[in-house]
Amino acid sequence: MEKRVIVIGAGIGGLAAALSLAAKGLDVTVLERASSVGGKMRSVSVGGIPVEAGPTVFTMRWVFDELFAEAGTSLGAEIGLRPASLLARHAWNGRERLDLFADLDASAHAIDAFAGAREAEGYRRFCARASEVYRTLEGPFIRADRPSPVDLAQRVGLSGIGSLWRIQPFATLWSALGDYFRDPRLRQLFGRYATYCGASPFEAPATLMLVAHVEQAGVWTVEGGLSRLAGAVADLVERQGGTVRTGAQVARIVAEGGRVAGVEMADGERIAADAVIANADVAALGAGLLGPDATAGGDRIPASERSLSAATFCLTAQASGFDLAHHSVFFSSDYRAEFDAILRGRRLPPDPTVYVCAQDRDGDGGSAPDGPERLLLLVNAPADGGERPLASREIAACETNILRKLSACGLTLEPTRSATITTPEDFARLFPGTGGALYGRASHGWTATFKRPGTRTRVPGLYLAGGSVHPGPGVPMAAQSGRLAAAALHADLNSTARSRRAATSGGTSMR
């Protein structure tokens, strides 16, 4: 009989798992409570115009190249991609600006002109170390099931112990950056890599410098945005024979005889399955939001250990005075004070670092579009959306502070309509159990990486996927978690003698 799998959640982790399993011939059904697929890879309407409101940076293309190859197609055949030559434009005020490029030499020359030859040489050493960190971790960590520290040491072997030690696992990213840069602006720029996984550079491990290598290996712009990528994966799931249902809310995961047996929907429908992949934040399972049978498969993450949240402003506006790139960053004047306000003061910083995605500009630093353009503005925020919603006056002050920061750097925005705003409270509603945290457990301290659950759980037949589990947050890592979950599930089903039945006791169909 064909093995039946349910995937709860159509974030990119769940979609990747579903595609991998459907390509292997399993009967896969994806159940998504929202009206569209993608999870955090989403767009919102601003006066009827779709604006990307989630992740905007596409890296580690190999994850999707391999995933699409499993389905007998290619990434390039399914979506439009363009490599970016200009990675990001950075500004601190109206005078200090720095571009980073996909070409290492071009970036080094730009840093030389910005901060001097010593800093440019430090950048080259930094990139070399970032490459070593990535090479050390890709095989035994990113591509493999979650290891313990001992497991990781065993996987790299005696010959790799030296490389593992050189990646400075016990140092913070901020302290490690001091080995390469004296200019505080450059430490701030590369320290921002910690926020890619919702962490503070002052507490995140130095291993996150691998992001520099990931970006050097390639950043692409996706035609239609990353929400289009999610849609392409969902389309492929169905072309492989799987089913994707939106507007389908799972009330609980059902276990029978000590093993997962299926799910019960909010409307009372019951669907049987040989296995379930939960593409939900592990905190939601740990809190019992998917029923008592699945609680042991989740994790309880204290509010103090949550990753960052965000406040986002999606708008259409006429931009002038600053030549925006596709990705632009406007830095606060005091990075430590900014993170102290967020993580210790539990408030929006009065002087925030602002990320701007100009979605109608390409990754080559091309000219501005004629007329208003689609913009995503983002600032980091505490993940207290479930406990302390931000007051309207705080959101208004945040918007004022953002515009003040942009203006100080030379950028003037004339919105054509009111922005569509998403707060930590909104993120908490969109992603239950998180408190608004966007990346699961914060990557603070060297042990945090090993606290993330792996794909297998203590509940037989229940597996995990998504940015809150191994190997970590971000679009490619979440997709990789889905591939790992699919591989584990497939291997376990093949190794277990079939003794399941396709109906619940009493003969009630679960399909």
KAVENJO-V358784 format. One record per residue. N is the residue number from 1. PHI is phi in whole degrees, -180 to 180 (* if undefined). D_CENTER is the distance of its C-alpha to the mean C-alpha in Angstrom with 2 decimals. Layout:
N:PHI:D_CENTER
N:PHI:D_CENTER
This chain:
1:*:36.22
2:-68:32.78
3:-73:30.00
4:-113:28.08
5:-128:24.41
6:-109:22.54
7:-112:18.77
8:-94:17.83
9:106:14.96
10:-108:13.98
11:-70:10.21
12:-66:9.31
13:-65:9.90
14:-67:13.16
15:-66:14.17
16:-64:13.89
17:-62:15.93
18:-62:18.33
19:-65:18.95
20:-62:19.66
21:-74:22.01
22:-63:23.67
23:-66:24.40
24:-88:26.14
25:95:28.33
26:-82:27.09
27:-84:27.47
28:-116:23.96
29:-125:23.33
30:-101:19.98
31:-115:20.43
32:-123:18.26
33:-74:19.62
34:-76:18.40
35:-84:20.48
36:-146:17.97
37:-86:15.28
38:120:11.59
39:62:10.37
40:-71:7.95
41:-82:8.81
42:-135:12.14
43:-123:15.14
44:-126:17.85
45:-92:21.51
46:-120:23.25
47:61:26.90
48:87:26.29
49:-104:24.06
50:-74:20.48
51:-125:18.00
52:-62:14.29
53:-119:12.72
54:-123:8.95
55:-58:6.85
56:-129:9.88
57:-106:9.61
58:-113:10.27
59:-134:11.12
60:49:12.28
61:-57:14.24
62:-58:16.19
63:-60:13.79
64:-81:14.55
65:-58:18.06
66:-69:18.82
67:-63:17.41
68:-69:19.45
69:-63:22.37
70:-58:22.53
71:-92:23.22
72:78:25.90
73:-140:24.42
74:-134:22.38
75:-60:19.30
76:-64:21.72
77:-77:24.01
78:-101:21.57
79:-139:19.76
80:-86:20.78
81:-128:19.14
82:-137:20.43
83:-67:19.85
84:-95:19.57
85:-87:22.34
86:-101:21.38
87:-74:17.95
88:-166:18.24
89:-110:21.15
90:-123:21.53
91:-142:24.22
92:-114:25.75
93:-162:28.76
94:-73:31.04
95:-114:32.13
96:-92:29.44
97:-137:27.00
98:-147:25.29
99:-100:23.65
100:-113:21.65
101:-122:22.14
102:-65:21.07
103:-83:24.57
104:-59:24.90
105:-63:28.52
106:-63:27.87
107:-66:25.40
108:-62:27.98
109:-65:30.71
110:-65:28.80
111:-68:28.21
112:-57:31.91
113:-68:32.99
114:-84:30.74
115:-135:31.40
116:108:33.93
117:-65:34.48
118:-61:33.65
119:-69:30.07
120:-65:29.75
121:-67:30.99
122:-62:28.57
123:-64:25.72
124:-64:27.05
125:-66:27.29
126:-61:23.78
127:-65:22.44
128:-64:24.72
129:-69:23.47
130:-60:19.78
131:-64:20.84
132:-65:22.70
133:-60:19.84
134:-64:17.71
135:-61:20.81
136:-67:21.56
137:-101:18.31
138:-60:17.35
139:-69:20.09
140:-78:20.64
141:-121:17.13
142:-67:14.32
143:-90:16.69
144:-117:18.46
145:-59:18.43
146:-57:17.54
147:-97:20.38
148:-84:22.31
149:-55:23.43
150:-67:26.66
151:-58:25.09
152:-62:23.10
153:-62:26.39
154:-68:28.20
155:-68:25.84
156:-76:26.20
157:76:29.94
158:-59:32.62
159:-69:32.13
160:-101:28.48
161:-61:29.09
162:-61:29.94
163:-65:26.71
164:-64:24.77
165:-70:26.83
166:-70:26.43
167:-80:22.64
168:56:23.63
169:-65:21.71
170:-100:23.54
171:-91:23.23
172:-83:20.81
173:-60:18.99
174:-63:21.29
175:-68:24.40
176:-65:23.60
177:-63:23.15
178:-65:26.70
179:-74:27.96
180:-118:27.10
181:-131:27.34
182:-95:30.01
183:-70:28.97
184:-62:26.91
185:-67:25.21
186:-75:23.79
187:-62:22.67
188:-67:20.89
189:-61:19.31
190:-80:18.01
191:-67:17.31
192:-62:14.67
193:-58:12.45
194:-63:12.09
195:-72:10.35
196:-63:7.36
197:-120:6.73
198:74:8.80
199:-121:12.05
200:-91:15.44
201:-64:16.88
202:-83:20.05
203:-127:18.80
204:-75:15.98
205:-73:17.48
206:-64:18.77
207:-59:17.00
208:-70:13.98
209:-64:16.42
210:-60:15.38
211:-59:12.83
212:-60:16.16
213:-68:17.19
214:-58:14.09
215:-69:14.78
216:-64:18.45
217:-75:18.04
218:140:16.94
219:-123:14.90
220:-123:15.66
221:-99:16.01
222:-105:15.82
223:-62:18.87
224:89:18.15
225:85:14.53
226:-70:11.39
227:-65:12.80
228:-69:15.66
229:-61:13.82
230:-60:12.93
231:-63:16.59
232:-66:17.83
233:-66:16.41
234:-62:17.96
235:-60:21.14
236:-66:21.31
237:-56:21.08
238:-71:24.11
239:-66:25.90
240:-87:25.71
241:101:27.41
242:-81:24.65
243:-122:24.47
244:-121:21.72
245:-113:22.84
246:-99:21.32
247:64:22.91
248:-120:23.37
249:-94:22.71
250:-83:23.07
251:-85:25.21
252:-161:25.31
253:-89:25.03
254:-104:28.60
255:-118:30.00
256:-138:33.56
257:61:35.51
258:78:32.76
259:-147:30.27
260:-60:27.83
261:-119:29.93
262:151:27.75
263:-138:26.56
264:-116:28.36
265:-84:27.27
266:-62:27.80
267:-90:30.84
268:97:32.36
269:-63:31.70
270:-119:31.21
271:-125:29.62
272:-82:30.45
273:-159:28.27
274:-79:28.64
275:-159:25.07
276:-131:22.03
277:-108:18.31
278:-95:16.49
279:-96:13.00
280:-129:13.01
281:-61:11.95
282:-61:14.47
283:-67:16.04
284:-66:17.18
285:-67:19.05
286:-61:20.42
287:-87:21.77
288:82:23.55
289:-72:21.92
290:-114:22.25
291:95:25.74
292:-68:27.61
293:-68:27.61
294:-105:23.87
295:-57:23.69
296:-67:24.33
297:-87:21.31
298:-103:18.89
299:-145:18.44
300:-102:19.82
301:-108:17.72
302:-59:20.04
303:-55:19.12
304:-69:19.77
305:-107:17.11
306:-73:14.19
307:-74:11.33
308:-66:11.61
309:-107:11.74
310:-156:12.69
311:-117:15.60
312:-119:15.23
313:-129:18.31
314:-101:18.55
315:-155:21.99
316:-115:24.44
317:-156:26.61
318:-89:29.09
319:-105:27.87
320:-149:30.52
321:90:31.42
322:-142:28.30
323:-81:27.26
324:-63:23.60
325:-94:21.49
326:-59:18.61
327:-119:16.44
328:-132:18.51
329:-129:18.16
330:-117:21.00
331:-86:21.34
332:-69:23.03
333:-81:26.37
334:-143:25.62
335:-66:22.17
336:-64:23.35
337:-64:24.85
338:-62:21.68
339:-75:19.74
340:-63:22.93
341:-63:23.05
342:-74:19.56
343:-89:19.66
344:-104:23.43
345:-78:24.77
346:54:22.00
347:-146:22.43
348:-70:21.13
349:-71:22.38
350:-70:25.47
351:-125:24.55
352:-87:20.82
353:-80:18.85
354:-117:17.96
355:-98:15.45
356:-125:16.99
357:-106:15.90
358:-91:19.26
359:-76:18.47
360:-101:22.05
361:-111:22.32
362:-83:21.61
363:-89:20.22
364:-112:23.78
365:71:24.67
366:-71:26.88
367:-73:28.95
368:-72:27.98
369:-69:28.49
370:-74:31.68
371:84:31.33
372:-63:28.40
373:-129:24.84
374:-84:21.50
375:-133:19.42
376:-115:16.23
377:-111:16.88
378:-137:14.44
379:-129:15.47
380:-72:14.07
381:-149:15.76
382:-72:16.70
383:-89:15.32
384:-116:18.83
385:-62:18.52
386:-84:20.37
387:-106:23.06
388:-138:23.72
389:-59:22.88
390:-72:23.27
391:-71:26.69
392:-59:27.25
393:-68:28.97
394:-70:25.94
395:-66:23.81
396:-63:26.78
397:-65:27.11
398:-61:23.48
399:-62:24.06
400:-63:27.29
401:-65:25.77
402:-63:23.17
403:-64:26.03
404:-66:28.17
405:-62:25.71
406:-62:25.35
407:-64:29.13
408:-63:29.83
409:-95:28.02
410:103:30.06
411:-98:27.82
412:-114:29.42
413:-116:27.82
414:-118:30.09
415:-62:28.13
416:-90:29.80
417:-160:28.72
418:-63:26.99
419:-72:23.25
420:-93:21.01
421:-106:19.47
422:-122:16.66
423:-107:17.14
424:-55:15.77
425:-64:18.48
426:-64:17.25
427:-64:13.73
428:-65:15.73
429:-73:17.74
430:-66:15.05
431:-128:13.33
432:-58:16.43
433:89:16.82
434:-94:13.98
435:68:16.19
436:99:13.50
437:-62:11.08
438:-98:7.47
439:-136:6.33
440:74:9.55
441:-73:12.20
442:-66:12.36
443:-85:12.79
444:-112:16.31
445:87:19.15
446:-70:19.56
447:-84:19.75
448:-60:16.40
449:-59:14.83
450:-86:17.64
451:-87:17.33
452:-68:14.27
453:-64:15.99
454:-87:16.46
455:-74:16.72
456:-82:20.37
457:-122:21.55
458:-76:25.01
459:-99:25.67
460:-56:27.09
461:90:25.52
462:-110:22.26
463:-127:19.03
464:-121:15.39
465:-149:12.17
466:125:8.54
467:-73:5.79
468:-92:8.91
469:-118:11.00
470:-62:11.93
471:-93:10.93
472:137:7.82
473:-84:4.11
474:102:2.32
475:-56:4.59
476:-67:7.56
477:-70:7.21
478:-64:6.49
479:-63:9.31
480:-64:11.23
481:-62:11.29
482:-65:12.87
483:-65:15.29
484:-66:16.23
485:-64:16.88
486:-63:18.98
487:-65:20.88
488:-66:21.68
489:-62:22.79
490:-62:24.89
491:-65:26.52
492:-68:27.35
493:-64:28.84
494:-70:30.91
495:-95:32.24
496:-108:33.23
497:-62:36.52
498:-76:36.17
499:-134:37.70
500:-83:35.59
501:-115:37.09
502:-97:35.61
503:-142:36.98
504:-77:37.04
505:-59:40.26
506:93:42.85
507:85:41.87
508:-72:39.35
509:-67:37.10
510:-109:33.35
511:-110:32.52
